[in-house]
Amino acid sequence: MNWDDTSDATASERLVGASADREDQAVEAALRPKDLDEFIGQEKVREQLDLVLRAARARGATADHVLLSGAPGLGKTTLSMIIAAEMNAPIRITSGPAIQHAGDLAAILSSLQEGEVLFLDEIHRMSRPAEEMLYMAMEDFRVDVIVGKGPGATAIPLELPPFTLVGATTRAGLLPPPLRDRFGFTAHMEFYEPAELERVIHRSANLLDVEIGSDGATEIAGRSRGTPRIANRLLRRVRDYAQVRADGVITRDIAAAALKVYEVDARGLDRLDRGVLEALLKLFGGGPVGLSTLAVAVGEERETVEEVAEPFLVREGLLARTPRGRVATPAAWAHLGLTPPRSASTGNGQQDLFGT
């Protein structure tokens, strides 16, 4: 079993999961901004990328290769399409897992047009032979195609037209240095502030012909975990609730009632997140507890807890990873409305961690 695939599947099934399912992809195509001026958030990345693209257009050259890193749902695919639009160039979209052999990559590269943008999602999951071929293609716009096998094999150099590679990754640390060094521009996508998500929600509501008040957008933004994809997904579910059980207008109360039905609380935690915290607090007194034990208590796979639930809980300051195991923070007790037992501040290591 491929645990990455299992975690991806679990994440895509969650309302607050950042992975995109088919419905998300279809809606995102309609909501996606067309240029940098329309793109909301990521101010530094937008400014830097605008300079790179303007300079390339002024020189009449293809843009430098671009590497975009960051969590899913922050706009890496959208930016790749904007790059192609700003350069008035076609775009080819593929992904690292789809390129398992060097021949797969050679076929794609050899069919590129001059100036075309090649978007390679999850570039860190590309096979090593293809990765090594990509080095030469990015630097010299040339690949060597091996014909034949054994002692009779020969390498035929194949010249490529100038192109721009846009690589996207959720795990930049897994990229080998030789590959990272070949990108002329590297940007890290940050999580969005609530005010930025409110702007995203108002824009999406306008495109979806949904009437929403400022307080309704604020309520949805606060539960969107800093991710536009999640904000748009929550907006669609709240829209459904408003149409069926109200007058179609999204207010704060309507948004809160709708997201209560979908088990997304005020901080954006869902059933899995709360299940992890409740097990940690109620069964193990706040920890420390091992990951495997915690996963069994929740009834999930170890990888699901570690890769799907924990990153957000750690980022929110509700859970800490320590050498002795997982430990709940005081904020976790407060969020679930529980009082920590006396042992939580005297005998299990939390005193050293949190000074309580």
N, C-alpha and C positions, 0 to 999 in steps of 0.2 A: 504493500500500500504506500502511496505517496502522501506523506503527511501534509505537505504543502497544499496538495489538491483538496485534502479533507478540510483543512483550515479555511481555504478559499471558499469551499462550498458552504461551510457553516456561516462564514461572514456574509455571504451573499443572501442567505436566508433571513438574516436579521434586519429589522426595520432600520436599525442604527448601524448596520454593517457598511463599511466604506467601499466594498467591492460592488461592481455594477452587474446587475442581471440584464436580461434582454429588455425588460420594460424600461429600466433606467437608461440603457443605451439608446432606445428609441426616443425617449423624452429628451434626453440630453442633446440629441441631434437637432431638435427643434429649439431648445433653449440656449444653445451654445453661442457665445458672442463671436462676431466675425472679424473684429480687429482689436488692437491693443487699447484703443480709446474706450471701447465698450467693455473690456475685461475689468472685472471688479476685484480689488484686493491685490496682494503681492506687489506693492508699490515699487519696492527696490528692484525686483526682478523685471517688472514692466519697463522701468526707466532704463536699466542696463540693456535689456533686450532691444528696446527701441533704438538705442545708439548703435548697437551691432548691426541691425537690419538697415537703418538709414545709411550707415557708412558703406555697407555692401552695395546697396542700390546706387549710391553716388559713384562708386568705383566701377559699376557695371559688372560686378563679380558675384559669384555665389556666396551665400553667407557661411560663416564658420560653422563647424559642427557644434551642436548644442547638446549638453547633458542636463536633464531635469531630474532632480531627485526629490523625494518627499512621500508622504503617506498617500494611499489611494484616495481619490475623490477630490483632490485639491486643484485640478485643472491642467495636468501635464498633457493629456491628449488635446485638450482645447488649445493650449499654447502652441502645440505642434501644428495644428491646422491654421492658427493665426500666422505663424511663421511663413507657411506656404502662401497664404493669402497676401501677406505683406510683401512677399517677394514675387508675387504674381506667377507662382510656379505650381505644377501639379504635386500631389502628395501620394505616396505609397505607404500603406500601413501594414505592419506585420508585428510579430512578437518573438521574444527570445525562445520560448518553449517550442515554437513552430519551426525553428531552424535547428535541426538535430545533426545535420551533416554540412560539410563545407560546400558540397554541391548545391544544397538548397540556397545558401547565401549567394553563390556564384550565379545561379539562375536569376535571382532577384536583381543583383547588381548589374548584370550584363544587359538587362532590359530597361534600365533607367534612362530617362531623357536628360539632356543637359539642363542643369539647374534644378532638377527635381528634388523634392524633399522626401527622404526615406525616414519614416517614423518607426522606431524599433522599441516597442514596449517591453517592459521587464527584461531589459538587456542583460541583466546579470544572470539570467537563466539560459543564456545561449550556450551551445556546446563549445568545448575548447577548440576543436579544429576550425569551426566557423569563426570563432573569436580571433584566432591567429590570422585567418584570411582577411578579417576586417581591418587589422592593423595596416596592412599595405594599401588596402582600398581607400582608407581614410587619409593616409598620408601622401600616397603617390598616385591615387586614382588608377590603380592597376591591380590585377589579381593574376596569379599563376594557376592555370587549370591543369591538373594532372591527368594525362591521358595514358591509359594502359596500367599494368600492374607489374610488380617485381622489377627485375633488372632492366626490363624494356620500357619502363614508364618514363615519360618525358613531360616536362613542364612547358606549357604554352602560355606566354604572357598575353594577357588580354587587357587592352587599354579601356578605361572607363571614362565617360564624360564627367565633368565636374558636377558634384551633387552635394547636398547638405544632409548629413545624418543628424537626426534628433533622437537621442536615446533617452528613455525614461526608466527610472528604477525606484523601487521602494527601499532598496538596501544598497546604498552607494558603497558601503564598506566592502561588499562582496566583489566589486569590480577590481580587476588587477590594475596596478599602477600604469603599465604600458597602454592600456585602453583609456583610462581616465586622462592621461597626458595628451592624447590625440584630440581631445575636445577643445575647441578654441574658446568656448564660453560654457561655464558651469553655473547652475543656479539651484538653490535649495528652496523648495516651496514650504512656506510656514503655514501652520493652522490659522484659520481666520478668527478675527475678533468678532464679538456679537454684533457690533454696529455694521461691519462689513457684510455679515450674513443677512442682516436686515435688508440691506440694499439688494443683495442677491434674491431674497425672497420677494421683495416688491417687484423687481424686474421680471421674475418668473411668473408671479401672479398676473402681471399685466399681459404677458405673452399667452398665458393659459386662460385669460379672460375670467379671472377669479377676483372677487371683491374682498379686500383684506384691509383691516385697520392697522394703524401703526402699533397698537398694543398687541394685536394678533401676531404680527411679524416678530415683535420682540419676544413673545412667548415661544414661538417656534425656533427662533434663532438661539435662544438660551438652551435648547435641548438638542441642538444639532452637532454637538461635539467638535465645533470648529471646522466643519467640513461642508462645502457647498452641495456636494452630492447628497448628503444626508438631509440637508435643509430642504432641497427640492423634493426628496422622497417624502419627508414629513408633511410638506405643504400639500402634496397630492392626497395623502391619507386624511389630512384635516379637511381638505376640500370635499372629499367624499362624505365625511361626517356632516359637514355643514349643509350639504345638499340634501341629505337624507333626514337629518334630525333637527335641522334649523332652517333659516331662511336663505342659506347660501352665502351669507356674509361671515367672514372669519374674524371673530373678536378674540380677546384674551381668554374669556370664559369658554368659548367654543373650542379654541385650540387646546386649552388645558383638559377639557372633557374628552376631546377626541384622542389625545395622546394618553390619557388614562386608560381608555379602552385598549389601546395598542401597547400598554405597559411600558411606556417611556416616561420616566419620572422627570422632575424639575431640573436635574443635572445631566439628563441624557442617558441615564443608566436604564438598561432593559432587564428582562428576566434573568438572562445569563449573568450579567454583571452583579445584580442584587443577590442571585443565588450563591455566587462566589463569596461575596461579603458576608451574607448571612451564615454560611457554613463556617467561615473563618471566625466570626464573632460568637455565634451561638454554640457551635460544637467544639471549638478549640480555644475559646476565651481570648480571641484576638491574635493567637499565634505566639511564637513562631511554629509553623507547620510546613512539612514538606509538600512540594508541588504534587507529587503522585497521590499522596493522602488526600490533599484538597480536591483533586480531580475526581477521586473515587467518591468523596462525600457529595460532590455536586452532580455526579452521574454523567460526567463528560470525559472525553479523552484528555490526557495530559497536554497534548499539543494544542487542543482547542482552548483550554484554560490559559496556557502560556502565551499563545500567539493571537488569540481573538479577544479574550476578556481583559487580561492583565495590562496590556499597554495603556489603555484608556484609564484604568483604575490607578495605575502608577502616575500617569500624567496629571490626574485630578488630585493627587495627594491623598488617596484613600487607602492605598496599599503600598507596602515597601518590600522589596526583595533584599533579603539579608543572607549572609552565609549560613545562618541557622534555619532559614526557611522564610515563608511568607508571613508578614506581620501587618496587622491592621493599624492604621494611624488614628489619632483622636478624632479626626474629621470623619472617619468611617463610622465610628460609634455615634457621632452626632447626626450624621446623615440618616441613619436607620432609626434614630430616636431611642437608642439603647444606652444604658449606663454601664461603663466598663467595670468588671469585677475588681476587687482589691488586688487580686493576683496579677491583673493586667499592668499594674504600676509598680509591682514589687518583685515578681518572681520569674518573669518570662523574657526579660531582655528589653522590654519597651522603655524602661526607665532610661537606659543608656541612649536609646535611639531618639526619644522624643522629650526627655527631660520631665516626665510626668511621674 
